Structure formats: C-alpha cells, structure tokens
Amino acid sequence: MEWLKERIIKEGVVLSEQVLKLDALLTHQVDPALIMEMGREFAARFKESGVTKVVTLESSGISVAFAAAFELGVPMVFARRKKTLLADPDALCERVPSFTKGIVTDIMVSRQFIGEHDKVLFIDDIIANGDAARGLIKIIDRAGAELIGLGVVIEKSFQAGARTLREQNVHVESLVTISSLEDGKISFS
C-alpha cells in the first residue's frame, strides 16, 4: 500500500505524538478513486469469508465501508452516533469514548439491519485505543451476528487498540500501520 503511505505523508498533518489529522484524505474530504481502491483491497482480503454485511461507525468510516460493501456486493450498515426522532427505540446501543473527539457518545444500530444470520465485516478508518471498535463489536455480538474481521485503513500500532483486539482473536487487517508520530514525523511499520 505504498500509494496510500505516500498520500498520508503528503496530506496528513501531525498534531501531536498521538494525533494525525487526515481531513484532506479520510475525515473531511475524500478522493473517490482512492476510496474505491481501499474498498477493493478490503474486499480482496475478506472475499472468501462469506461476508453478508459491512458495518462501520458514523462518519469517517462510511466512504471506505461503502466501497468495500460495493466490491463485495453486500449491504453496508453504519452505527449512528446521535439519536433522532426516527431512531429505532429497540436499537442495539453501546456507550463509547472517542479518542480523537475527546468525548463519550452512544453508538446505535437498528436490530432490523443486523442479525444472527449475518457474517459481518467491520471497516474503520483509524484505530487508536480501540474503544469505539470494541463498542461496535459488542453490538455485533449482541445482535447474534458473526464478526468475520475488522478492516482498518490506518492502524496506529503505538496505541493498544488493534493489538488488544488481536489478543481477543479478532482478525484485524490494516492497510497501513503507523509506528510513530514522534517529532512531527510519520513513521510506518
């Protein structure tokens, strides 16, 4: 994924030794060709797994999850972060902290969109501490669905999120792994 590393170096902004801002690439603006290429890569990595649904969190993971779902020919479901007047009162909910946002939110998925017959591929943009990922994995489990794996665009290996999920036997596939943001420099594993 050298092309993705090049884009991260060119367009990413290191805000601290813990935070990489990717507004120009993933979180505010997206390049459709790049997003579709990421979706093809995740689809290739999980194509033999029998995926029936792709899930993600609102909002930065939606574009990549959509591309993966499109390539796999399955529906995409995203967990909402805010309740609306039309929200399913019986939705599966989990309270999770957000590393980048610095807040705690509720994430929710309607029971009608994920169930015991589903084989779920979870796609996320970035994994740091993994709190939001663990929350969505709990929702998938409570729905009775089978988690096939977690596809992550960028894994920050200097934070514990992906490592702890792997220790819990979650199949994690990362397109790019960043080992450090020290001294304002992006270092890849």
Backbone as CSV, one residue per row, in Angstrom:
resi,resn,N_x,N_y,N_z,CA_x,CA_y,CA_z,C_x,C_y,C_z
1,MET,0.836,-1.197,0.000,0.000,0.000,0.000,0.878,1.257,0.000
2,GLU,1.910,1.218,-0.783,2.836,2.353,-0.856,2.145,3.649,-1.287
3,TRP,1.185,3.541,-2.220,0.469,4.731,-2.693,-0.304,5.393,-1.559
4,LEU,-0.845,4.579,-0.652,-1.576,5.134,0.488,-0.605,5.803,1.462
5,LYS,0.541,5.189,1.690,1.556,5.804,2.551,1.986,7.161,1.996
6,GLU,2.184,7.216,0.682,2.577,8.482,0.049,1.525,9.567,0.259
7,ARG,0.258,9.190,0.138,-0.824,10.161,0.346,-0.875,10.619,1.802
8,ILE,-0.649,9.699,2.732,-0.663,10.049,4.157,0.465,11.032,4.456
9,ILE,1.649,10.772,3.933,2.779,11.680,4.158,2.496,13.043,3.541
10,LYS,1.935,13.064,2.345,1.677,14.314,1.627,0.537,15.120,2.259
11,GLU,-0.531,14.440,2.697,-1.743,15.143,3.114,-2.044,15.074,4.606
12,GLY,-1.371,14.196,5.344,-1.601,14.097,6.779,-0.885,15.206,7.531
13,VAL,-1.475,15.613,8.643,-0.883,16.652,9.483,-0.729,16.080,10.891
14,VAL,0.510,16.011,11.360,0.772,15.507,12.707,0.474,16.635,13.694
15,LEU,-0.540,16.429,14.540,-0.913,17.434,15.536,-0.198,17.217,16.866
16,SER,0.131,15.968,17.143,0.856,15.627,18.369,1.446,14.233,18.176
17,GLU,2.116,13.733,19.197,2.675,12.387,19.101,1.594,11.310,19.143
18,GLN,0.338,11.711,19.362,-0.776,10.767,19.413,-1.798,10.981,18.296
19,VAL,-1.821,12.174,17.687,-2.912,12.529,16.771,-2.391,12.904,15.392
20,LEU,-2.982,12.255,14.377,-2.704,12.541,12.978,-3.998,13.021,12.334
21,LYS,-3.980,14.227,11.801,-5.160,14.811,11.157,-5.159,14.409,9.686
22,LEU,-6.263,13.801,9.252,-6.369,13.314,7.886,-7.583,13.892,7.171
23,ASP,-7.892,15.158,7.450,-9.060,15.809,6.841,-9.036,15.769,5.323
24,ALA,-7.872,15.942,4.712,-7.778,16.004,3.257,-7.854,14.632,2.607
25,LEU,-7.838,13.575,3.416,-7.757,12.219,2.880,-8.939,11.339,3.268
26,LEU,-9.400,11.429,4.517,-10.411,10.497,5.020,-11.550,11.119,5.809
27,THR,-11.278,12.178,6.556,-12.258,12.594,7.562,-13.062,13.842,7.219
28,HIS,-12.707,14.539,6.164,-13.490,15.717,5.785,-13.694,15.767,4.274
29,GLN,-12.664,15.346,3.570,-12.711,15.264,2.113,-12.239,13.867,1.728
30,VAL,-12.830,13.313,0.668,-12.368,12.010,0.199,-12.100,12.059,-1.301
31,ASP,-11.136,11.265,-1.696,-10.812,11.066,-3.105,-11.527,9.779,-3.521
32,PRO,-12.578,9.865,-4.353,-13.348,8.668,-4.692,-12.509,7.527,-5.273
33,ALA,-11.546,7.832,-6.120,-10.714,6.771,-6.701,-9.898,6.072,-5.616
34,LEU,-9.348,6.836,-4.691,-8.578,6.269,-3.587,-9.475,5.423,-2.684
35,ILE,-10.655,5.931,-2.378,-11.598,5.205,-1.518,-11.996,3.882,-2.168
36,MET,-12.291,3.899,-3.463,-12.670,2.665,-4.156,-11.512,1.669,-4.170
37,GLU,-10.292,2.147,-4.299,-9.128,1.254,-4.263,-9.004,0.597,-2.889
38,MET,-9.245,1.355,-1.826,-9.214,0.782,-0.482,-10.317,-0.261,-0.332
39,GLY,-11.494,0.040,-0.849,-12.602,-0.918,-0.793,-12.267,-2.211,-1.520
40,ARG,-11.635,-2.104,-2.696,-11.220,-3.297,-3.442,-10.210,-4.124,-2.635
41,GLU,-9.290,-3.430,-1.966,-8.285,-4.132,-1.173,-8.924,-4.892,-0.015
42,PHE,-9.840,-4.246,0.709,-10.514,-4.946,1.808,-11.358,-6.102,1.277
43,ALA,-12.064,-5.890,0.172,-12.874,-6.956,-0.411,-11.997,-8.150,-0.781
44,ALA,-10.830,-7.894,-1.355,-9.913,-8.982,-1.721,-9.445,-9.744,-0.488
45,ARG,-9.185,-9.020,0.588,-8.683,-9.675,1.799,-9.746,-10.515,2.503
46,PHE,-11.029,-10.174,2.319,-12.096,-10.871,3.037,-13.081,-11.593,2.119
47,LYS,-12.787,-11.682,0.818,-13.768,-12.208,-0.143,-14.163,-13.655,0.112
48,GLU,-13.294,-14.447,0.672,-13.588,-15.865,0.903,-14.284,-16.109,2.240
49,SER,-14.645,-15.057,2.967,-15.185,-15.201,4.322,-16.706,-15.291,4.387
50,GLY,-17.385,-15.141,3.263,-18.846,-15.222,3.271,-19.522,-14.013,3.887
51,VAL,-18.915,-12.842,3.781,-19.462,-11.610,4.362,-20.866,-11.345,3.803
52,THR,-21.805,-11.049,4.707,-23.164,-10.682,4.276,-23.486,-9.216,4.540
53,LYS,-22.720,-8.572,5.425,-22.909,-7.152,5.731,-21.556,-6.528,6.045
54,VAL,-21.413,-5.273,5.671,-20.268,-4.475,6.083,-20.800,-3.426,7.038
55,VAL,-20.172,-3.268,8.195,-20.599,-2.265,9.165,-19.459,-1.296,9.440
56,THR,-19.831,-0.104,9.862,-18.850,0.909,10.235,-19.488,1.867,11.212
57,LEU,-18.695,2.810,11.663,-19.164,3.872,12.548,-19.351,5.154,11.751
58,GLU,-20.322,5.923,12.128,-20.533,7.258,11.571,-19.391,8.149,12.032
59,SER,-18.734,8.905,11.278,-18.978,9.171,9.882,-17.775,8.885,8.999
60,SER,-16.577,8.933,9.537,-15.383,8.832,8.687,-15.181,7.463,8.060
61,GLY,-15.737,6.432,8.625,-15.580,5.103,8.042,-16.556,4.802,6.915
62,ILE,-17.563,5.648,6.733,-18.629,5.337,5.787,-18.127,5.185,4.353
63,SER,-17.289,6.077,3.887,-16.885,6.013,2.481,-16.126,4.722,2.171
64,VAL,-15.198,4.334,3.022,-14.415,3.120,2.779,-15.299,1.884,2.953
65,ALA,-16.162,1.885,3.955,-17.077,0.757,4.159,-18.005,0.603,2.958
66,PHE,-18.495,1.719,2.429,-19.343,1.672,1.238,-18.591,1.023,0.081
67,ALA,-17.341,1.436,-0.129,-16.550,0.897,-1.234,-16.325,-0.611,-1.061
68,ALA,-16.036,-1.050,0.163,-15.844,-2.476,0.422,-17.144,-3.244,0.196
69,ALA,-18.255,-2.699,0.699,-19.558,-3.346,0.513,-19.911,-3.434,-0.968
70,PHE,-19.652,-2.377,-1.711,-19.915,-2.364,-3.145,-19.127,-3.476,-3.835
71,GLU,-17.853,-3.585,-3.501,-16.999,-4.609,-4.113,-17.430,-6.021,-3.722
72,LEU,-17.924,-6.183,-2.503,-18.378,-7.496,-2.034,-19.810,-7.804,-2.461
73,GLY,-20.556,-6.777,-2.910,-21.942,-6.970,-3.333,-22.895,-7.223,-2.184
74,VAL,-22.629,-6.570,-1.046,-23.471,-6.737,0.152,-23.875,-5.365,0.688
75,PRO,-24.906,-5.308,1.536,-25.295,-4.023,2.134,-24.257,-3.506,3.124
76,MET,-24.270,-2.186,3.313,-23.442,-1.531,4.319,-24.365,-0.925,5.372
77,VAL,-24.002,-1.084,6.620,-24.758,-0.530,7.738,-23.803,0.335,8.542
78,PHE,-24.246,1.540,8.929,-23.374,2.320,9.808,-24.052,2.581,11.131
79,ALA,-23.237,2.512,12.183,-23.720,2.802,13.532,-23.843,4.311,13.666
80,ARG,-24.984,4.745,14.108,-25.227,6.167,14.323,-24.655,6.587,15.667
81,ARG,-24.260,7.866,15.725,-23.743,8.417,16.985,-24.771,9.294,17.694
82,LYS,-25.831,9.636,17.010,-26.846,10.503,17.623,-28.228,9.924,17.396
83,LYS,-29.025,9.983,18.426,-30.413,9.554,18.285,-31.191,10.623,17.544
84,THR,-32.109,10.178,16.715,-33.002,11.098,16.017,-34.434,10.772,16.418
85,LEU,-35.370,11.593,15.993,-36.776,11.320,16.284,-37.236,10.021,15.632
86,LEU,-36.567,9.622,14.560,-36.943,8.413,13.842,-36.157,7.183,14.290
87,ALA,-35.309,7.323,15.286,-34.461,6.215,15.732,-35.288,5.058,16.264
88,ASP,-34.833,3.868,16.006,-35.457,2.649,16.488,-35.338,2.613,18.013
89,PRO,-36.458,2.608,18.742,-36.376,2.609,20.211,-35.760,1.323,20.761
90,ASP,-35.716,0.270,19.941,-35.162,-1.004,20.362,-33.780,-1.244,19.745
91,ALA,-33.101,-0.169,19.372,-31.785,-0.296,18.737,-30.770,-0.872,19.712
92,LEU,-29.762,-1.523,19.152,-28.635,-2.012,19.945,-27.709,-0.835,20.186
93,CYS,-27.430,-0.525,21.458,-26.647,0.665,21.798,-25.449,0.305,22.667
94,GLU,-24.432,1.131,22.542,-23.247,0.982,23.373,-22.653,2.370,23.588
95,ARG,-22.231,2.656,24.800,-21.590,3.936,25.124,-20.084,3.780,24.955
96,VAL,-19.481,4.672,24.136,-18.052,4.545,23.837,-17.354,5.897,23.884
97,PRO,-16.108,5.902,24.369,-15.313,7.129,24.281,-14.706,7.243,22.884
98,SER,-14.514,8.462,22.424,-13.843,8.710,21.149,-12.488,9.338,21.446
99,PHE,-11.414,8.684,20.999,-10.074,9.194,21.246,-9.888,10.569,20.609
100,THR,-10.249,10.677,19.322,-9.984,11.941,18.606,-10.927,13.057,19.020
101,LYS,-12.179,12.707,19.278,-13.154,13.742,19.637,-13.059,14.126,21.113
102,GLY,-12.499,13.240,21.930,-12.361,13.528,23.345,-13.682,13.553,24.098
103,ILE,-14.667,12.804,23.594,-15.979,12.754,24.229,-16.462,11.308,24.322
104,VAL,-17.511,11.112,25.085,-18.172,9.814,25.159,-19.509,9.953,24.446
105,THR,-19.804,8.992,23.557,-21.065,9.033,22.816,-21.715,7.666,22.844
106,ASP,-22.979,7.646,22.506,-23.690,6.392,22.309,-23.648,6.069,20.826
107,ILE,-23.347,4.817,20.510,-23.471,4.370,19.130,-24.621,3.383,19.078
108,MET,-25.329,3.368,17.961,-26.503,2.504,17.882,-26.700,1.956,16.482
109,VAL,-27.211,0.727,16.438,-27.554,0.062,15.195,-28.944,-0.529,15.379
110,SER,-29.823,-0.301,14.414,-31.166,-0.866,14.468,-31.101,-2.384,14.333
111,ARG,-31.871,-3.081,15.144,-31.894,-4.547,15.117,-32.342,-5.085,13.757
112,GLN,-33.073,-4.283,13.000,-33.561,-4.773,11.709,-32.445,-4.878,10.662
113,PHE,-31.286,-4.278,10.912,-30.229,-4.263,9.911,-29.074,-5.219,10.186
114,ILE,-29.083,-5.863,11.338,-28.022,-6.820,11.658,-28.613,-7.896,12.560
115,GLY,-28.362,-9.149,12.208,-28.968,-10.232,12.971,-28.129,-11.494,12.978
116,GLU,-28.729,-12.537,13.529,-27.999,-13.776,13.787,-27.538,-14.510,12.532
117,HIS,-28.082,-14.184,11.380,-27.658,-14.859,10.147,-26.548,-14.100,9.426
118,ASP,-26.143,-12.972,9.969,-25.150,-12.137,9.292,-23.720,-12.513,9.650
119,LYS,-22.873,-12.422,8.628,-21.420,-12.530,8.777,-20.896,-11.138,8.456
120,VAL,-20.369,-10.478,9.475,-20.099,-9.045,9.409,-18.615,-8.745,9.249
121,LEU,-18.339,-7.863,8.291,-17.017,-7.267,8.147,-17.131,-5.844,8.663
122,PHE,-16.335,-5.495,9.636,-16.322,-4.169,10.242,-15.162,-3.407,9.603
123,ILE,-15.469,-2.255,9.007,-14.454,-1.406,8.389,-14.358,-0.117,9.202
124,ASP,-13.130,0.317,9.503,-12.927,1.564,10.240,-11.800,2.349,9.583
125,ASP,-11.825,3.651,9.764,-10.801,4.492,9.139,-9.481,4.424,9.895
126,ILE,-9.512,4.639,11.206,-8.299,4.662,12.022,-8.580,3.937,13.326
127,ILE,-7.619,3.158,13.789,-7.759,2.569,15.121,-6.610,3.069,15.987
128,ALA,-6.991,3.640,17.122,-6.023,4.145,18.104,-6.137,3.254,19.344
129,ASN,-6.969,3.658,20.293,-7.155,2.867,21.510,-8.167,1.738,21.332
130,GLY,-9.021,1.837,20.328,-9.951,0.762,20.020,-11.252,0.772,20.788
131,ASP,-11.522,1.844,21.533,-12.749,1.879,22.334,-14.010,1.821,21.467
132,ALA,-14.055,2.622,20.426,-15.231,2.627,19.551,-15.369,1.287,18.847
133,ALA,-14.249,0.714,18.419,-14.281,-0.595,17.760,-14.837,-1.657,18.702
134,ARG,-14.359,-1.663,19.953,-14.865,-2.647,20.914,-16.361,-2.459,21.150
135,GLY,-16.814,-1.206,21.159,-18.246,-0.952,21.336,-19.073,-1.514,20.196
136,LEU,-18.637,-1.296,18.967,-19.384,-1.816,17.819,-19.301,-3.343,17.764
137,ILE,-18.182,-3.903,18.162,-18.056,-5.359,18.214,-19.033,-5.937,19.235
138,LYS,-19.240,-5.257,20.363,-20.238,-5.708,21.351,-21.639,-5.694,20.744
139,ILE,-21.937,-4.667,19.954,-23.250,-4.591,19.300,-23.412,-5.752,18.320
140,ILE,-22.392,-6.025,17.529,-22.438,-7.134,16.568,-22.686,-8.447,17.313
141,ASP,-21.990,-8.637,18.424,-22.144,-9.843,19.232,-23.557,-9.939,19.811
142,ARG,-24.068,-8.839,20.365,-25.419,-8.850,20.942,-26.484,-9.100,19.890
143,ALA,-26.217,-8.740,18.642,-27.168,-8.996,17.553,-27.165,-10.473,17.170
144,GLY,-26.173,-11.214,17.667,-26.068,-12.625,17.323,-25.339,-12.861,16.016
145,ALA,-24.798,-11.806,15.431,-24.079,-11.922,14.165,-22.657,-12.428,14.415
146,GLU,-22.025,-12.903,13.354,-20.646,-13.370,13.439,-19.718,-12.292,12.882
147,LEU,-18.749,-11.885,13.672,-17.756,-10.921,13.212,-16.696,-11.684,12.427
148,ILE,-16.606,-11.393,11.130,-15.614,-12.024,10.262,-14.251,-11.391,10.484
149,GLY,-14.245,-10.059,10.622,-12.984,-9.370,10.825,-13.153,-7.876,10.832
150,LEU,-12.048,-7.202,11.107,-12.003,-5.746,11.151,-10.966,-5.280,10.139
151,GLY,-11.407,-4.484,9.174,-10.507,-3.873,8.207,-10.287,-2.423,8.596
152,VAL,-9.039,-2.044,8.789,-8.703,-0.700,9.240,-7.815,-0.037,8.191
153,VAL,-8.159,1.184,7.803,-7.318,1.898,6.850,-5.969,2.190,7.484
154,ILE,-5.969,2.792,8.674,-4.722,3.168,9.342,-4.737,2.657,10.778
155,GLU,-3.757,1.829,11.079,-3.560,1.332,12.437,-2.416,2.111,13.065
156,LYS,-2.658,2.674,14.238,-1.586,3.318,14.996,-1.082,2.269,15.995
157,SER,0.006,1.586,15.622,0.482,0.458,16.427,1.096,0.884,17.753
158,PHE,1.402,2.175,17.901,1.935,2.662,19.173,0.828,2.888,20.191
159,GLN,-0.421,2.679,19.790,-1.550,2.679,20.710,-2.123,1.264,20.722
160,ALA,-2.819,0.900,21.755,-3.130,-0.504,22.033,-4.339,-1.092,21.310
161,GLY,-5.120,-0.294,20.598,-6.392,-0.756,20.044,-6.339,-2.032,19.229
162,ALA,-5.600,-2.037,18.145,-5.558,-3.217,17.274,-4.916,-4.401,17.984
163,ARG,-3.876,-4.134,18.749,-3.184,-5.208,19.462,-4.136,-5.921,20.430
164,THR,-4.911,-5.161,21.201,-5.822,-5.803,22.163,-6.937,-6.566,21.452
165,LEU,-7.387,-6.072,20.305,-8.407,-6.813,19.559,-7.838,-8.116,19.013
166,ARG,-6.614,-8.078,18.508,-5.973,-9.314,18.035,-5.817,-10.308,19.188
167,GLU,-5.486,-9.803,20.380,-5.365,-10.673,21.552,-6.698,-11.321,21.913
168,GLN,-7.806,-10.697,21.490,-9.147,-11.247,21.721,-9.603,-12.071,20.520
169,ASN,-8.660,-12.433,19.659,-8.903,-13.268,18.477,-9.763,-12.617,17.403
170,VAL,-9.733,-11.290,17.327,-10.380,-10.593,16.222,-9.383,-10.536,15.069
171,HIS,-9.825,-10.923,13.894,-8.984,-10.865,12.692,-8.929,-9.410,12.235
172,VAL,-7.785,-8.764,12.410,-7.604,-7.357,12.047,-6.684,-7.276,10.843
173,GLU,-7.148,-6.588,9.801,-6.351,-6.331,8.591,-6.208,-4.820,8.451
174,SER,-4.983,-4.333,8.465,-4.718,-2.899,8.324,-4.061,-2.647,6.970
175,LEU,-4.506,-1.590,6.284,-3.878,-1.236,5.019,-2.514,-0.605,5.252
176,VAL,-2.413,0.209,6.301,-1.167,0.900,6.644,-1.036,0.892,8.162
177,THR,0.183,0.674,8.648,0.440,0.727,10.083,1.458,1.823,10.365
178,ILE,1.060,2.737,11.239,1.948,3.822,11.662,2.527,3.449,13.016
179,SER,3.859,3.446,13.086,4.522,3.045,14.326,4.849,4.220,15.234
180,SER,4.882,5.452,14.670,5.224,6.598,15.496,4.840,7.906,14.792
181,LEU,4.530,8.899,15.623,4.312,10.275,15.151,5.275,11.200,15.888
182,GLU,6.350,10.654,16.431,7.301,11.434,17.221,7.990,12.494,16.367
183,ASP,8.244,13.634,16.998,8.940,14.764,16.360,8.233,15.238,15.097
184,GLY,6.923,15.057,15.042,6.146,15.536,13.906,6.340,14.728,12.639
185,LYS,6.952,13.546,12.748,7.253,12.722,11.581,6.409,11.443,11.616
186,ILE,5.838,11.086,10.464,5.053,9.856,10.334,6.007,8.722,10.003
187,SER,6.030,7.711,10.891,6.869,6.520,10.659,5.969,5.313,10.473
188,PHE,6.206,4.535,9.441,5.404,3.351,9.144,6.112,2.082,9.595
189,SER,5.329,1.077,9.932,5.883,-0.253,10.257,6.022,-1.031,8.973
